[in-house]
Structure formats: C-alpha cells, structure tokens
Amino acid sequence: MSPVAPAALSLHQALAEVGAEIDRRFDALLAVPDDARARLYQAMRHAAIGGGKRLRPLLVFAVADMFRVNRDCTAAVATAIECIHVYSLIHDDLPAMDDDDTRRGKPTVHKAFDEATAILAGDSLHALAFEILGEATAHADPLVRAELVVELARASGAAGMAGGQMMDLVAETTRFDLATVTRLQALKTGALIAFSVEAGAILGHAGPEARTSLRGYARDIGLAFQIADDILDVEGDEETVGKKLGKDGDAGKETFLSLLGLYRAREQARMLVEQSIAHLHAFGPEADLLREIARFVLERDR
Amino acid sequence: MSPVAPAALSLHQALAEVGAEIDRRFDALLAVPDDARARLYQAMRHAAIGGGKRLRPLLVFAVADMFRVNRDCTAAVATAIECIHVYSLIHDDLPAMDDDDTRRGKPTVHKAFDEATAILAGDSLHALAFEILGEATAHADPLVRAELVVELARASGAAGMAGGQMMDLVAETTRFDLATVTRLQALKTGALIAFSVEAGAILGHAGPEARTSLRGYARDIGLAFQIADDILDVEGDEETVGKKLGKDGDAGKETFLSLLGLYRAREQARMLVEQSIAHLHAFGPEADLLREIARFVLERDR
C-alpha cells in the first residue's frame, strides 16, 4: 500500500487496492494459535478474509485521503470498521436470526463450522474492532480517539446495527410503513456506512461545514445502498451476489421495493445518488472517488 | 453514591453500595425506546439489572478508591466492565453454547425472550461497554484511555473471554490436563477479573511497583475464584447459586475439582487467597477491602 494517496485512483483500482490491504491486515491479525482456540481463529479467517466489496473500508480511505490522513492509521480504522461489519454478518446469518447458508459465495460460518463457533467468532471480531481502534489511535489527538470509539460503539449497538437487526426481526410479524422501514435501514446498514465516512472526517480534522456535507453524502448513499440491495434481492443473480435471494418477500417483510414498487424504488435510489453527489459540491476533484462510489452503490450487481 | 471513598467500608456495605450504583446506571442507560427495539432493551434490562455479585465492579472501585480516583469516572468504567460480563453470560447460556435455562435465579435471556433477541442483547451490551468507556474517559489522560479501550477489548475477545469459552467448548470432547484447564480459566474468567483490577490501577496512575503487586493479586484471586466456582458446581445449593449445577461433571469436562480432588482443590484455593493477600504487603489499610474481597472469593456460597 502506498503511504500517500494517489492523485487519481479509479474506483476499480481503489476497490482492488483496499480489498488487498484489508485481507493483508486480517491475515496478520488472525494468525491461528497452536492451542484449543485454533478453530475460533479459523472461523474468524473464513468470514473476514477474501470476500465482500469492502465498501466501508473504501469509504474511510476515500474521505481520509481527501484530508491527507496518514494511510497506515486510515487502514487500521478501516479494518476496525470491517471487523464490525463481518461480525454482524456472522451473527445475522445464524439459524436463530436470518438462517442463511451462504454468504459471499461461501458457506456461512455456522455451516462451515458450528453455531457456537460462529457466535464466538462474531463476538471476537466485535472485540477486535475496538482493540484495533484503540491501538491505531493511541497517539492521535485525544478527542479524535474518544469520538471514534464512542461513535463506532453507537453504530454497532442497540442505537445502531443491533437495534436495526432487532427491528428487522420484528418486521417478519409486523407490517411496517415506509417511515419505519427507512428508520430500520438507517440503523441496520446506514449507521456503519455513515460512521465509515465520519471516521475519515474525524481523522482528517474536517471542519464543521465539510463534516455536514459528508454526513449528508453518507446518509443518502446509505439509503440508496439499501434500496439497491432490496432490488438485488429480487432481480439479482444468486451466484453473483453470493447469497440466497428473495428471502424478504418469502418472509412477508415490507421492503423499499414492496412499499414503492420497482419503478419508484429505482427512481428513489437514483435521486438519492444524485443528491449525495450534490452534497459534495464544495469539494473539487479530491472528492471524485466519493462521487464514483455513489454511482457504484446503484450500479453494482452484488 | 458518595463522591469520595469512605475511609473504611466493610465488604458487606461495599457490595450493597456498588450493586445499587450499577443498577442505577443500567436503569438510566437502558431506558426502553418507544419503537420496535423495545424488546431488545427489555432483554438487556432483564440480564443487566438486579442480579449478580457485581464482583468485577467492586474490584474496580476497591482499587480506584485506593488512588482517590474520581468516583463518577470509576463507576462508569465499572459499568462498562459489567456490560462485558453480562454480555458474555447471555451468549454463554445460549442453546448452542452451554444451554442454560437459569441464571442469577431468573430465566436466561433466550428463555425469557428468544434466541435472536438474546444474541442481539449480548451484542448490544458488548457495544455499550465501549460506548461507556469512550465517553467516561473522553477527558482522561490520552494514554489512559487508549490503554483502557485496548485492554478491555483484549479481555473480551479471542485472546480473553471468547477464546476461553472456545477452549471450554473443546473441553467437552478433549481431555485437558491441569496446565490447559488453568490456561482456559485464565482466559475465560481470569482476563476480565484481571482487567477490573488493572482498570482501577490505570485510572489511578499507579506506579509500576503497585501495578505489579495488583496484577499478582488479580491473577491469584481469579484462579481462586474459578476453583471456588468448580467446588460450588459440585457442592453448592442450586437455589442459592441461582443456576443449574453439576453440569461440568455431566459433560465429562475436566475441572480443577476433577483433576485435583476436593481436598487438594480447597487447599489450592486457600493457598491462592493467602498468596493474593501477600501481594498487597506494600499497601496499608487502604487495601483492606481488596483483602476482604480475596477472602470472600473463597467463602462465597453463590
């Protein structure tokens, strides 16, 4: 990984570079110990290495690079956020939750290993996120570190991802309206996407105006991402997406698609992407990668 | 709660005061929201409020009070540690793990609610620990905060509690020797007890000699605590202990009791408690509460 941000990195290059960097870091962090915990580390590696779009780490890099943050520090914070994302996937896939057999084209952790190991692998990645974050920012500005720790914890807990997943379980038996589905998704996927952008801004000591713009950007792409996900769940190719599709409809859950219909859902997502790019108007070409990511959120096929 | 440490607090008073303080904080932290997440918060309250010995928070207070740490900050750090403890109990009780129906004299979370809610309640308390820790120490010395976050994450993850629980699951099918059982328990229960003592020392800016003494104390009471637990599992009263007993023997797991026999296990625990108190020789009466806690670890009936 280059210590300084390249002048103009295409989305394709950036995705590949960030993906390789995250894999390299997980490989080093998750060296398998020669004791009875070996299975736990193998399960963590199975879930964490070699898969996923690494969208959240890419967002951290894209924002932090705008402010010329030290890339080693950026990479550590990006890895911490990906730990939280991977842990949430492992737990959401459990039989008691969404009961999924496939994820990122591989068997889910409880299928490849067992349920107890999957629960512990998720818990361990959850803890690892804060270990990495605490270490990475040990010599950062004290308020920067406190803010990162508190905000990541909020994005992960009952006021964020875990709260959103709880609402998602309730959605199987309760008919949610559009406002409630929007709130659900703002917690379940929006909170960590928003934090990925926010983390880059915090590390970069971005001023209040830049932070407001970036927050608007993050909120809009988070929602667009989820609408695109709902569309992929109906229209996507299972092999490309790498997991079982059509589950929300089968479970009778309301989604953006069921509430808006395909045409309006697509329009809404397109509008959100345009709006997210509009939030970046005060930035120059240094925000081009963010603009490309916004378009990618809509056009991706997995 | 008194803002300054009382001169001489008996163990009985200290347990009651710390228990009330932790309950009061959880009650405020876990206000039930008026939305689909209500069930999640109710589950967190069920597990966190009104139960347990609060041994770990008591250890934080006992050490921090020796160094006259601000008690509000101490209470927050103690609550963060108890969050981690409670989360680990919820997950360890799950059907895929130890499959327990009763905890602290009440139904376990997955029995009172359901498995998905129990997984999410544990995850949410895990995140809450770091949110509290980050907030409580936002204005503390930067290295103090970084150390607290990193050490708590280590105590919770694959190199601590979660790793110990993994070894414990392996113990059902593999015959462990005394060294391996000691290592297992050092991770599973020892790491968080050690961190409780360490946190008080970190907050108190204890010097290297004091920290070495306190580490020795924590290691010894942690091990004594576990041996006492193994003895209680065989000799205790289910109603008093508040959970099902005799499970390790039924599962064919090696414990300190099965490896040492009752007589030697008792002797070993007694020796460890004496040794833990000996580590405190350089401290005066300000460490009397720690000495009382060491004796309590051995004599408790729950």
HADDOCK unambig.tbl for C-alpha pairs under 7 A between the chains (distance, minus, plus):
assign (segid A and resid 36 and name CA) (segid B and resid 167 and name CA) 5.27 0.50 0.50
assign (segid A and resid 36 and name CA) (segid B and resid 170 and name CA) 6.64 0.50 0.50
assign (segid A and resid 37 and name CA) (segid B and resid 163 and name CA) 5.88 0.50 0.50
assign (segid A and resid 37 and name CA) (segid B and resid 166 and name CA) 5.96 0.50 0.50
assign (segid A and resid 37 and name CA) (segid B and resid 167 and name CA) 5.84 0.50 0.50
assign (segid A and resid 40 and name CA) (segid B and resid 166 and name CA) 6.72 0.50 0.50
assign (segid A and resid 96 and name CA) (segid B and resid 115 and name CA) 5.89 0.50 0.50
assign (segid A and resid 96 and name CA) (segid B and resid 116 and name CA) 5.16 0.50 0.50
assign (segid A and resid 97 and name CA) (segid B and resid 116 and name CA) 5.40 0.50 0.50
assign (segid A and resid 115 and name CA) (segid B and resid 96 and name CA) 5.90 0.50 0.50
assign (segid A and resid 116 and name CA) (segid B and resid 96 and name CA) 5.14 0.50 0.50
assign (segid A and resid 116 and name CA) (segid B and resid 97 and name CA) 5.39 0.50 0.50
assign (segid A and resid 120 and name CA) (segid B and resid 162 and name CA) 5.88 0.50 0.50
assign (segid A and resid 123 and name CA) (segid B and resid 157 and name CA) 6.80 0.50 0.50
assign (segid A and resid 123 and name CA) (segid B and resid 162 and name CA) 6.99 0.50 0.50
assign (segid A and resid 124 and name CA) (segid B and resid 157 and name CA) 4.37 0.50 0.50
assign (segid A and resid 124 and name CA) (segid B and resid 158 and name CA) 5.15 0.50 0.50
assign (segid A and resid 124 and name CA) (segid B and resid 162 and name CA) 6.19 0.50 0.50
assign (segid A and resid 127 and name CA) (segid B and resid 153 and name CA) 4.91 0.50 0.50
assign (segid A and resid 127 and name CA) (segid B and resid 156 and name CA) 6.12 0.50 0.50
assign (segid A and resid 127 and name CA) (segid B and resid 157 and name CA) 5.04 0.50 0.50
assign (segid A and resid 128 and name CA) (segid B and resid 153 and name CA) 6.45 0.50 0.50
assign (segid A and resid 128 and name CA) (segid B and resid 157 and name CA) 6.40 0.50 0.50
assign (segid A and resid 130 and name CA) (segid B and resid 149 and name CA) 6.80 0.50 0.50
assign (segid A and resid 130 and name CA) (segid B and resid 150 and name CA) 6.69 0.50 0.50
assign (segid A and resid 130 and name CA) (segid B and resid 153 and name CA) 5.86 0.50 0.50
assign (segid A and resid 131 and name CA) (segid B and resid 149 and name CA) 6.77 0.50 0.50
assign (segid A and resid 131 and name CA) (segid B and resid 150 and name CA) 4.54 0.50 0.50
assign (segid A and resid 131 and name CA) (segid B and resid 153 and name CA) 5.11 0.50 0.50
assign (segid A and resid 131 and name CA) (segid B and resid 154 and name CA) 6.47 0.50 0.50
assign (segid A and resid 134 and name CA) (segid B and resid 146 and name CA) 5.20 0.50 0.50
assign (segid A and resid 134 and name CA) (segid B and resid 149 and name CA) 5.68 0.50 0.50
assign (segid A and resid 134 and name CA) (segid B and resid 150 and name CA) 5.20 0.50 0.50
assign (segid A and resid 135 and name CA) (segid B and resid 146 and name CA) 6.78 0.50 0.50
assign (segid A and resid 135 and name CA) (segid B and resid 150 and name CA) 6.40 0.50 0.50
assign (segid A and resid 138 and name CA) (segid B and resid 143 and name CA) 6.56 0.50 0.50
assign (segid A and resid 138 and name CA) (segid B and resid 146 and name CA) 5.32 0.50 0.50
assign (segid A and resid 142 and name CA) (segid B and resid 142 and name CA) 5.14 0.50 0.50
assign (segid A and resid 143 and name CA) (segid B and resid 138 and name CA) 6.56 0.50 0.50
assign (segid A and resid 146 and name CA) (segid B and resid 134 and name CA) 5.21 0.50 0.50
assign (segid A and resid 146 and name CA) (segid B and resid 135 and name CA) 6.78 0.50 0.50
assign (segid A and resid 146 and name CA) (segid B and resid 138 and name CA) 5.31 0.50 0.50
assign (segid A and resid 149 and name CA) (segid B and resid 130 and name CA) 6.79 0.50 0.50
assign (segid A and resid 149 and name CA) (segid B and resid 131 and name CA) 6.76 0.50 0.50
assign (segid A and resid 149 and name CA) (segid B and resid 134 and name CA) 5.68 0.50 0.50
assign (segid A and resid 150 and name CA) (segid B and resid 130 and name CA) 6.68 0.50 0.50
assign (segid A and resid 150 and name CA) (segid B and resid 131 and name CA) 4.53 0.50 0.50
assign (segid A and resid 150 and name CA) (segid B and resid 134 and name CA) 5.20 0.50 0.50
assign (segid A and resid 150 and name CA) (segid B and resid 135 and name CA) 6.39 0.50 0.50
assign (segid A and resid 153 and name CA) (segid B and resid 127 and name CA) 4.91 0.50 0.50
assign (segid A and resid 153 and name CA) (segid B and resid 128 and name CA) 6.45 0.50 0.50
assign (segid A and resid 153 and name CA) (segid B and resid 130 and name CA) 5.85 0.50 0.50
assign (segid A and resid 153 and name CA) (segid B and resid 131 and name CA) 5.10 0.50 0.50
assign (segid A and resid 154 and name CA) (segid B and resid 131 and name CA) 6.46 0.50 0.50
assign (segid A and resid 156 and name CA) (segid B and resid 127 and name CA) 6.09 0.50 0.50
assign (segid A and resid 157 and name CA) (segid B and resid 123 and name CA) 6.80 0.50 0.50
assign (segid A and resid 157 and name CA) (segid B and resid 124 and name CA) 4.36 0.50 0.50
assign (segid A and resid 157 and name CA) (segid B and resid 127 and name CA) 5.02 0.50 0.50
assign (segid A and resid 157 and name CA) (segid B and resid 128 and name CA) 6.39 0.50 0.50
assign (segid A and resid 158 and name CA) (segid B and resid 124 and name CA) 5.14 0.50 0.50
assign (segid A and resid 162 and name CA) (segid B and resid 120 and name CA) 5.87 0.50 0.50
assign (segid A and resid 162 and name CA) (segid B and resid 123 and name CA) 6.99 0.50 0.50
assign (segid A and resid 162 and name CA) (segid B and resid 124 and name CA) 6.18 0.50 0.50
assign (segid A and resid 163 and name CA) (segid B and resid 37 and name CA) 5.87 0.50 0.50
assign (segid A and resid 166 and name CA) (segid B and resid 37 and name CA) 5.97 0.50 0.50
assign (segid A and resid 166 and name CA) (segid B and resid 40 and name CA) 6.72 0.50 0.50
assign (segid A and resid 167 and name CA) (segid B and resid 36 and name CA) 5.28 0.50 0.50
assign (segid A and resid 167 and name CA) (segid B and resid 37 and name CA) 5.85 0.50 0.50
assign (segid A and resid 170 and name CA) (segid B and resid 36 and name CA) 6.64 0.50 0.50
